[in-house]
Amino acid sequence: MEPFGDALPAKTQFRQEGGTRQTILVLLKTRAPMNAGDLARELNITEMGVRRHLSSLERDGLIRPTVVRQSVGRPTLKYSLTEEAEQVFPKTYSSLALDLLEELEGDPNAASMIDRMFEGRKRKLLERHASRMSGKDLAARVQELSDIQNDGGYMVSLENHGDELVLHEYNCPIARVAARYEQACQCELALFRELLLADVERTECLAKGGTKCTYKIARSSARESD
């Protein structure tokens, strides 16, 4: 049986750990802009309660309001994250990785060495996770990949569009590395293709200014998993 079906709403499936403040930040990370009413419905608390949290988050410089005029009724305030809020989400030792990679750049063979490092990382991840894909159909493999990436802090959601499955990553723990070294993104795409045994296309990328990384997986391209 497939782990997600056509009726699944396009909502995030990542873990929402921590208190209400953290959950608000997660919702705004993945679905901004949202107003107090939107957040109250998601959190199942009163708008007054939401507004107290929004006031605190705005005071801390983590969110910003925007006045949105409506065709009917009064204008409403919609909220989104500030750049400062990005520090709340996991980034996984990117400073150390950048320092090490920059040390290599003085070597005349730096380009090939960096390529080999990222390729080696991809190979290790493939070896680590391949067994989780064995014997599963495509939808189950995509679900496994979602779980793997969530464990790594990528904040993943899945959508089913019939002839294709779509995987969104709303956070990139290695964003600073990927912004400078495109090999990181290239190897992730190659890893997904090899793990899923399917054609995978990346249509949006955080490292290139997108709001998320989006991967489209064609059902028709899937091959049987051993």
N, C-alpha and C positions, 0 to 999 in steps of 0.2 A: 504494500500500500504506500502511496506517495505521502511524504511528510507534510505537504501543504497542497491545497487544492484551489480551484478557480474561485471559490467563495472567500478566500483569505483576503482581508482588507490590507491595503498597502501601508501597514504600520510596522514600526520597528520591533524586532524580536530580541534585541540585546538586553543584557541585565541592567535593570535600573536600581543600582545599589545606593545606599545613603538615604538622607532625609529628603524632605519636600524640596528644599532649595536645590539639591543636586538633581532631583527628578525634573524640576523646571528647566534647569540648564540643559539637561539631556533632550527634553522636548524641543527647546528652542534651537539646539544644535541640529536637530534633524527635521524640524517642521516649521521653523520660523518663516514669516512673522506670525505671531499669535497674540490675541488679546486676552484680557483677564477671564472673560467668559469661556473662551476656548480651553484655557488651562484649568479652570475650575471643573469643567466637564471631564477632562482627562484625569484629573486627580481626585474627582469625586469629593471635593470640599467646596466651601462657599467662596464666592467672589471676594468677599471681605478678607477671608483668610489668604487667598491668592495675592491680593493687593498688598498685604503686609510683607509677604515674601518678595514681591516685585520691588517694593520700596527699598527693602534691605539690599537686594541684588543691584539695584540701580545706584544706591549710595556707595556700594563697594566697587562700582565701575565695571560690573560684569555684563550688564544689559543696557540697552538704550531704547527709549520709546520713540515712535514715529506717529504723528497725527495722520489718520486716514479718514478722508471725507467719504460719506456714504450717500447713496442716492436718496435714501429715506432715513430720517432721524438725525441725531447729533453725530458729530465726528467721534471716532473711537481711537484709542491708543493701542498700537500693536508693537510688540516687543521683539527684539532680536539681540544676538550676542555681540559684545564688543570684541576687539582684538585681544584685550586683556583676558577675556574668558577662555581663550584657547589654552592658557596655561593650566586650566582645571583638568583638561583631558590628558590621558597618558601619552607620553612622547618617547619613552624607552631609550634612554641613554644616547640621544641623537648627538649631543655635544661631543661625547667621547668618540663616537663613530666618525664624526666629521674631522676631529683632530687627527685620528689615525689615518684617514684617507688623505688629508692634506699633507701629512708627512710623506706620503708616497709620491705626491705630485712633483717633487724635486728630482725624481728618478727619471732618466731618459726612457725607460720602459713603463712609465706610470700607467698609460692608457691600457695596455694589455694586462698589466698586473691587477688593475681595478676591475677590468672585465672578468678576470679569472676569479677574483674574490666574490663578486656577486653571483657568478655562475656556480661557484662552490657552495654558496649559501643556498641557492635554489636547489642544488642537488641534495644537500643535507635535509632540507625541508621535505623534499619529495620522498626521500628514504624514510623520514620520520613518520609521515602521514599516509603513505600509500596503502598500508594495511587496513586503514579505516575505510577505504573505498572498495575493498575486495568484495565481490559478490553482490554489490548493490546496483540498482538501476540509477539512471541519471538524476532523478529528483532526490533520491536518498544521498547520492554523492554530493549534490549541491548543498543539502542540509548539513552534511558532515563538514563541508568546507566552511559553511556559515558558522558552525560551532567552533571550528579551529580558529577562524579569524576573530570571533568574539572573545575567545580566550586570550588572544593577543592584543585586545584593546581596540579593534577596528570598528566596533559599533555597527553591526551588520543588520540589514533588513532584506527580506526576500519578497519577490513578487512573481506571480504566475500569469503569463499572458498567452496561455494556450500553446502556441508554437514555439515559444521561447520562455526561458526563466531569466529573471533579472536579479542580480545581486548588487546591493548598494553598500558601500563602506563610508560612514559619515565621519570617521576619524582615522588619521594615519599616524601611528606612533613613530614612524620614521620620516615624517613630512619634510623636515629640514634637510635630511640626507637626499630624499627623492627629488627635492627642488633643485639640488645641485648636480646630482648624478642620475641621469635618466636610466642608467642600467638597473636601478632599483625597481622602477616601474616595469621595465622590459622583462625582468626576471620574474616579477610577480605574475604578469600576464602569462608567461611561458609555464610557470608552475601551475596555474589554474588549468590551463589546457591539458597538461599532462596528468594532473590529478583527476580531472573530470572526464578525460577521454572524449572530449567534445570540442567543437569550435567555440571559442570565446572571443568576444569583441569588447574592447573598452571604449565607451562612448563619452565618458567624462572623467576628469582626473583632478584630484585635489592639488597635486604638485604643479599643475598647469593653470591654476586659478579657478577650478571648479568648486562647487559647494560640497561635492562628494566624489568618490570613485564609483563608477557604474559599469557593470559587466553584463553583457547580454550573452546568454548561453542558448544556442540553437538546439532544440530537441531532435531535429532531423539528423544532426551531425553526430549524435551519441554513438559510441561503440560499446560493446559488451565489456563489463568489468570482470576480470578473472576471479 
